[in-house]
Amino acid sequence: MYTFQSRVRYSELDAEGKLGISAIVDYFQDCSTFQAEALGVGLSYLKERGLVWVMSCWQIVIDRYPGLGDEITVGTFPYAFRGFLGYRNFFLEDAKGNRIVRANSIWTLMDLEAGRPARATDAMLEAYRMEPKLDMEYELRKVRLSGEGESRPGFYVEKQHLDVNRHVNNAEYIRMAQAYLPEGFEVGQMRAEYRKPALLHDRIVPVVYEWEERMGVSLENGEGSPFAVVEFAAGHPEA
């Protein structure tokens, strides 16, 4: 398990004055990157071998949102390697050690030159210690949206959306999708499935779905093929 401590900054707050979903994803991505770097299998190791970890899906469950100045502990650990897939849990704890956010994620290791998935190297398998998965209700990997979607005006990928791999960052898709949540919709769970990477100047057309107590946004290429699909389930996290 790898953890680091932080304090919620003003610059990380959303319009409701709390640490929002996309900021939580940023913390989680940083945490897994810090662990990889500490174990010697981080960005430089991957780059030298032409490898990259690509996010396949997220499931994030929020019991309570941290607010301004709250002290938090961010943690992560892998619980399985299966072929080219890596399975990893994340969590946020408050200053009293209560787990207020839990998450599951699945990652695909890609060989960039071959353009296909690759198995984890021996060094990776030796570096990471598998731990028992978090106690949470695990949803299916695939996100299926319900009902008739409504297309919204498209927009283009700009430089600020990209990560070091020159793809749209995982958290950016979530920020894009959040823009279509109705006023007052409080997210208790977020799921995201990543289908294919969006690149600089790609056009993204959001298709918005609403059913029961859920909202979904399919971020598509304009021809009905999604880059990512994001689902928000309403909840009542503690203040």
C-alpha positions in Angstrom: 0.0 0.0 0.0 1.2 3.5 -0.8 -0.2 6.6 0.9 0.5 10.3 1.0 -1.0 13.2 3.1 -2.4 16.4 1.8 -4.7 19.2 2.6 -7.6 20.4 0.4 -6.6 23.6 -1.3 -8.9 26.4 -2.4 -7.8 25.9 -6.0 -9.2 22.3 -5.8 -12.7 23.2 -4.8 -15.7 22.9 -7.1 -18.6 25.4 -7.3 -20.2 23.9 -4.2 -17.0 24.4 -2.1 -15.9 20.8 -1.9 -13.3 18.5 -3.5 -15.1 17.4 -6.6 -15.0 14.1 -8.5 -12.4 15.2 -11.1 -10.1 16.6 -8.4 -10.4 13.3 -6.5 -9.4 11.5 -9.7 -6.4 13.8 -9.9 -5.3 12.8 -6.4 -5.8 9.1 -7.2 -3.7 9.3 -10.4 -1.0 11.2 -8.6 -1.0 8.5 -5.8 -0.5 5.6 -8.2 2.2 7.5 -10.1 4.0 8.2 -6.8 3.9 4.6 -5.9 5.2 3.5 -9.3 8.1 6.0 -9.1 8.9 4.9 -5.5 9.1 1.3 -6.7 11.3 2.0 -9.8 8.6 1.2 -12.4 7.4 4.7 -13.1 7.3 6.9 -16.1 11.0 6.6 -17.1 10.9 2.8 -16.7 7.9 2.6 -18.9 9.2 5.1 -21.5 12.5 3.2 -21.9 10.5 0.0 -22.8 7.8 1.7 -24.9 5.1 0.9 -22.5 2.2 2.9 -21.0 -0.6 2.1 -18.6 -4.0 3.2 -20.1 -7.0 3.6 -18.0 -9.9 1.2 -18.9 -12.5 2.1 -16.2 -13.2 3.9 -12.9 -15.7 3.3 -10.2 -15.6 5.9 -7.4 -18.0 5.8 -4.4 -18.3 8.9 -2.2 -19.5 8.7 1.4 -18.3 12.3 2.2 -16.7 15.0 0.2 -13.7 16.8 1.8 -13.8 20.6 2.1 -11.5 23.5 2.2 -8.5 22.9 4.5 -9.4 19.3 5.4 -6.5 17.0 6.0 -6.7 13.9 3.9 -4.7 10.7 3.3 -4.7 9.4 -0.3 -4.0 5.7 -0.7 -3.7 3.0 -3.3 -2.6 -0.6 -3.9 -2.9 -3.1 -6.7 -4.9 -6.3 -6.0 -4.4 -8.3 -9.2 -2.5 -8.6 -12.5 -4.3 -10.7 -15.1 -2.5 -10.8 -18.4 -2.2 -7.3 -19.7 -4.7 -5.9 -17.1 -3.9 -4.3 -13.8 -6.5 -4.0 -11.0 -6.1 -1.2 -8.4 -8.0 0.2 -5.5 -7.8 3.7 -4.2 -9.2 5.5 -1.1 -9.4 8.9 0.7 -9.3 9.0 4.5 -10.1 12.0 6.7 -8.0 13.2 9.6 -9.6 10.6 11.9 -8.8 7.7 9.6 -12.3 7.3 8.2 -12.5 6.1 4.6 -14.7 8.7 3.0 -14.0 7.8 -0.7 -13.4 4.3 -2.2 -12.5 3.5 -5.8 -11.8 0.6 -8.1 -9.9 0.9 -11.4 -8.8 -1.3 -14.2 -5.7 -0.5 -16.4 -4.4 -1.9 -19.6 -0.6 -2.1 -20.2 0.1 -1.1 -23.9 3.1 -1.7 -26.1 3.3 1.6 -28.0 5.4 0.4 -30.9 3.3 -2.8 -31.5 0.1 -1.0 -30.8 -1.3 -3.8 -28.7 -1.6 -4.8 -25.0 1.4 -6.2 -23.3 1.9 -8.4 -20.2 3.4 -6.9 -17.1 7.2 -7.3 -16.9 8.9 -9.4 -14.3 10.2 -6.2 -12.6 6.6 -4.9 -12.3 5.4 -8.2 -10.8 8.2 -8.2 -8.3 7.8 -4.6 -7.4 4.1 -4.5 -6.6 2.7 -6.4 -3.6 -0.9 -7.5 -4.1 -3.3 -6.7 -1.3 -6.9 -7.8 -0.5 -9.4 -5.7 -2.5 -11.4 -3.0 -0.8 -14.8 -3.9 0.7 -17.2 -2.2 -1.7 -19.9 -3.1 -4.1 -18.1 -3.6 -7.4 -20.0 -2.6 -10.6 -19.5 -4.1 -14.1 -16.6 -2.7 -16.1 -18.8 -1.7 -19.0 -20.9 1.5 -18.6 -24.3 1.1 -20.3 -26.4 4.3 -20.6 -30.2 4.0 -20.6 -32.9 5.8 -22.7 -32.6 8.3 -25.6 -29.6 10.5 -25.6 -29.6 14.2 -26.5 -26.7 15.5 -28.5 -25.1 18.8 -27.4 -22.8 21.1 -29.3 -19.4 19.7 -30.0 -16.0 21.1 -29.0 -12.4 20.4 -29.8 -9.6 18.9 -27.8 -7.0 21.6 -26.8 -3.5 21.4 -25.3 -4.7 21.8 -21.7 -6.7 18.6 -22.0 -3.7 16.4 -22.7 -1.4 14.4 -20.4 2.2 13.3 -20.9 1.1 10.6 -23.3 -0.5 13.3 -25.6 -3.9 11.9 -25.0 -6.8 13.5 -23.2 -6.2 13.0 -19.5 -8.6 10.6 -17.7 -9.8 13.3 -15.3 -10.5 15.7 -18.2 -13.2 13.4 -19.6 -14.9 13.5 -16.2 -14.7 17.3 -16.1 -16.2 17.5 -19.6 -19.1 15.2 -18.5 -19.7 17.1 -15.3 -20.6 20.2 -17.3 -23.9 18.5 -18.2 -25.1 17.6 -14.7 -28.3 19.5 -13.7 -28.1 22.0 -10.9 -28.3 20.4 -7.5 -27.4 16.9 -8.7 -25.2 15.4 -5.9 -23.0 12.6 -7.1 -22.7 9.6 -4.9 -21.0 7.4 -7.4 -19.1 8.0 -10.7 -18.3 5.3 -13.2 -16.2 6.0 -16.4 -15.3 3.6 -19.2 -12.6 4.7 -21.6 -13.0 3.3 -25.2 -10.3 5.1 -27.3 -8.0 8.0 -26.6 -8.9 11.5 -27.9 -6.0 13.5 -29.4 -5.2 17.1 -29.9 -7.8 18.8 -32.2 -10.2 15.8 -32.2 -13.8 16.9 -32.1 -15.9 15.7 -29.1 -19.7 15.6 -29.3 -21.4 15.0 -25.9 -24.6 12.9 -25.9 -26.4 13.3 -22.6 -28.7 10.7 -21.0 -30.9 10.9 -17.9 -32.9 8.1 -16.2 -34.1 7.4 -12.7 -31.5 8.9 -10.4 -28.6 8.7 -12.9 -27.0 10.9 -15.5 -24.8 9.7 -18.3 -22.6 11.4 -20.9 -21.2 9.7 -23.9 -18.3 11.7 -25.3 -18.2 10.8 -28.9 -16.4 11.6 -32.1 -19.4 12.8 -34.0 -20.0 9.4 -35.8 -21.4 7.6 -32.8 -18.1 6.2 -31.6 -17.3 7.1 -27.9 -14.0 8.2 -26.6 -15.3 7.7 -23.1 -18.6 7.1 -21.3 -19.3 8.5 -17.9 -22.2 7.7 -15.5 -23.1 9.7 -12.4 -25.4 8.2 -9.8 -27.2 10.5 -7.4 -26.4 10.1 -3.7 -26.4 11.9 -0.4 -22.8 12.1 0.8 -22.4 13.6 4.2 -21.5 17.3 4.4 
